[in-house]
Amino acid sequence: MLKYIVKRLGLALVILLGVSMIIYFLIRLMPVDFIQDKINAINQGGATVTEETVQAMYAMYGLGDNSFGGILKGYFTWLGALARFDLGTSFVYGLPVAEVIVEHMGISFAIALIATIFEFLIAIPLGITAATHQYSLRDYFVTVLVMIGISLPSFFFGNMLKDLLALKLGWFPASGLVNATVSYTGVELLLDYVRHMVIPILTIVILSIGARMRMTRTNMLEVLSSDYIRTARAKGLKESVVINKHAFRNTLIPLVTSMAGLLPTLFSGAIITEQVFDLPGIGNIALDAMNRGDIPFIMGYNMFLALLSVLGVLLSDLMYAVVDPRVKLE
Amino acid sequence: MEENKTPVVDTAADTETPLDKNVRLMSPTRMVVRRFFRSRLSIIGLLMVVGLFLFSFAGPLLYTQWGEIELDESGKTEYAVSETTYTVNGVTYTLRQTTEKSLKDNFLAPPSAEHILGTDNEGYDIFVRLMYGGRISLTVSFIAVFLITVLGVVLGGIAGYFGGWVDNLIMRVSDVLMCLPGVPILLIISTLLDASDIDAKYRIYLLMIYLTFISWTGTARLVRGQILSLREQEYMVAAEAMGYSTGRKIFKHLVPNVMPQLIVQMTLSLGSMILYEATLSYLNLGVKAPYAAWGTMINIISTNQDILQNHLNVWVPAGVCIVIAVLGFNFVGDGLRDALDPKARR
């Protein structure tokens, strides 16, 4: 087991190296130029910038040489700093990238965690009823409903909910995280956060229930057709006992495994939803950074995502062996 | 396929006639088709998809009142009311002034006989732009799915058949690509496209082609996994003994056996491609104005609160079209999965 984990971690390192190389080269080729924007801003302010200052600025940010060799050198500089656990300094915020990520991750994580909890609470019972009543009206109804959820584009549905629940009915605030006009403290502040998060969370939950519900339904159907369920019924057990005690426990295997795969979803932030509701989460910040050419931040954010997805895959493989004693890792 | 025919007893037949006249022979393909059409959801899905295709491709030929980028310049008069309050000798007077402004473009017109769904903030006819947007969305997703499948089948087939270092190389590359964060990467590529002076009309095609380079991994894994298990079967030993060429073994004996899963995956990914394209266009990274795409038509509400609240006819129809398209492909994909699954018999 330990040998397997070490081997997988080594492989993960190679994967991350590959990912970082691709992303770095793509970013350096991006036409968005942070320095140029900055110089334009200075010029607009009335001051003039000499050619030497421009060159010095490019050199200072390490963007002086845009040839292949220059980019390669920049990449290794970045990699060298990373080896010392330094993700560099964000151009836009002037703070260490890691700090910016940690600062904005909290809100994304809170939204994702609450949404995931609701997703499981709603999707699993729905999946079980759909499976136990296969091909019935109830099954069709639930299936069609969650399929519509899967098919909704997040930007469209988010805006629809925003229009209806916030702007038309006025039940919840339309955007942002806090009410800027009132300064709340303590419990009231927390309640204000909650009010602002209701619609974004509702959006995410409705869009994500479908996949989980269908997964539960498929697993449940498979388990229900196995021999030991027939035995349990033949013993004369009540149907509720058969479903809830015998069948459901085995459908938990893939569900628990898939929870490890949630790792990236929990921390990476929902870019589109955060953009629609103007939430200061990590996804929205990253979108902004990309539009402004904040290279260190984009690199840091994307590597963070890649690391999470590598770890997610590894964790779900390990979980599989933990949950299901029949699985042997080699 | 001849020897695969399965006899199905026709219940309506009488017992007098000899048995072979009483049985209808059905090929596996016909059985799949029959199972597919037995599910009501698949039929609904098929109708949705076919309907959208007709709407997008035949629609502009039949409804020619307006073009995709044809402005309605019939003009529009806008009234602005300003209110001023004066207090003279303790009596308050309110002066209401109405200014009339004549504009060239008839924008944000409500639905009428002339504009079935009204016009948008520029003065384009929304109904017509829905059709042209559908053309782009559907074409782009079909191209992307086709390319992804070709790349995935070739690379997955090679990896699964040859194994060894070839397999290792292809799978490690796919590991790396799988860990690339999808939306951020597309954002970066899209800004790269902005730099090259490519025609606004074609940049979405180029973008989707880049997308295929990072999206073939799922298909490749599916094909590889299937081929790994099929490779060990007796009929492949027979093919080996017959001395068939490698290409023939892979593409005539192995790949057709992966087809069922492949078709299902292709149909389902059509839906996700439409969502991808719409999201990119919504972020103003896909199809750009003045050309229409469903996502582009919704983009306006991210900056214009008035349209979001008061002009639902501008953005809701485009969203409904996206949902119909994705839902249709999902229903068809599900129906195909059930129909092609030899274990699931109803």
Boltz contact constraints between the chains, C-beta under 6 A:
constraints:
  - contact:
      token1: [A, 15]
      token2: [B, 175]
      max_distance: 6.0
  - contact:
      token1: [A, 15]
      token2: [B, 176]
      max_distance: 6.0
  - contact:
      token1: [A, 15]
      token2: [B, 179]
      max_distance: 6.0
  - contact:
      token1: [A, 18]
      token2: [B, 176]
      max_distance: 6.0
  - contact:
      token1: [A, 19]
      token2: [B, 176]
      max_distance: 6.0
  - contact:
      token1: [A, 19]
      token2: [B, 179]
      max_distance: 6.0
  - contact:
      token1: [A, 19]
      token2: [B, 180]
      max_distance: 6.0
  - contact:
      token1: [A, 26]
      token2: [B, 188]
      max_distance: 6.0
  - contact:
      token1: [A, 29]
      token2: [B, 192]
      max_distance: 6.0
  - contact:
      token1: [A, 30]
      token2: [B, 191]
      max_distance: 6.0
  - contact:
      token1: [A, 31]
      token2: [B, 195]
      max_distance: 6.0
  - contact:
      token1: [A, 32]
      token2: [B, 191]
      max_distance: 6.0
  - contact:
      token1: [A, 147]
      token2: [B, 330]
      max_distance: 6.0
  - contact:
      token1: [A, 151]
      token2: [B, 323]
      max_distance: 6.0
  - contact:
      token1: [A, 151]
      token2: [B, 326]
      max_distance: 6.0
  - contact:
      token1: [A, 151]
      token2: [B, 327]
      max_distance: 6.0
  - contact:
      token1: [A, 151]
      token2: [B, 330]
      max_distance: 6.0
  - contact:
      token1: [A, 152]
      token2: [B, 323]
      max_distance: 6.0
  - contact:
      token1: [A, 153]
      token2: [B, 275]
      max_distance: 6.0
  - contact:
      token1: [A, 153]
      token2: [B, 278]
      max_distance: 6.0
  - contact:
      token1: [A, 153]
      token2: [B, 322]
      max_distance: 6.0
  - contact:
      token1: [A, 155]
      token2: [B, 282]
      max_distance: 6.0
  - contact:
      token1: [A, 156]
      token2: [B, 298]
      max_distance: 6.0
  - contact:
      token1: [A, 156]
      token2: [B, 319]
      max_distance: 6.0
  - contact:
      token1: [A, 159]
      token2: [B, 301]
      max_distance: 6.0
  - contact:
      token1: [A, 163]
      token2: [B, 308]
      max_distance: 6.0
  - contact:
      token1: [A, 167]
      token2: [B, 309]
      max_distance: 6.0
  - contact:
      token1: [A, 271]
      token2: [B, 183]
      max_distance: 6.0
  - contact:
      token1: [A, 290]
      token2: [B, 187]
      max_distance: 6.0
  - contact:
      token1: [A, 302]
      token2: [B, 181]
      max_distance: 6.0
  - contact:
      token1: [A, 302]
      token2: [B, 184]
      max_distance: 6.0
  - contact:
      token1: [A, 305]
      token2: [B, 181]
      max_distance: 6.0
  - contact:
      token1: [A, 306]
      token2: [B, 179]
      max_distance: 6.0
  - contact:
      token1: [A, 309]
      token2: [B, 179]
      max_distance: 6.0
  - contact:
      token1: [A, 310]
      token2: [B, 179]
      max_distance: 6.0
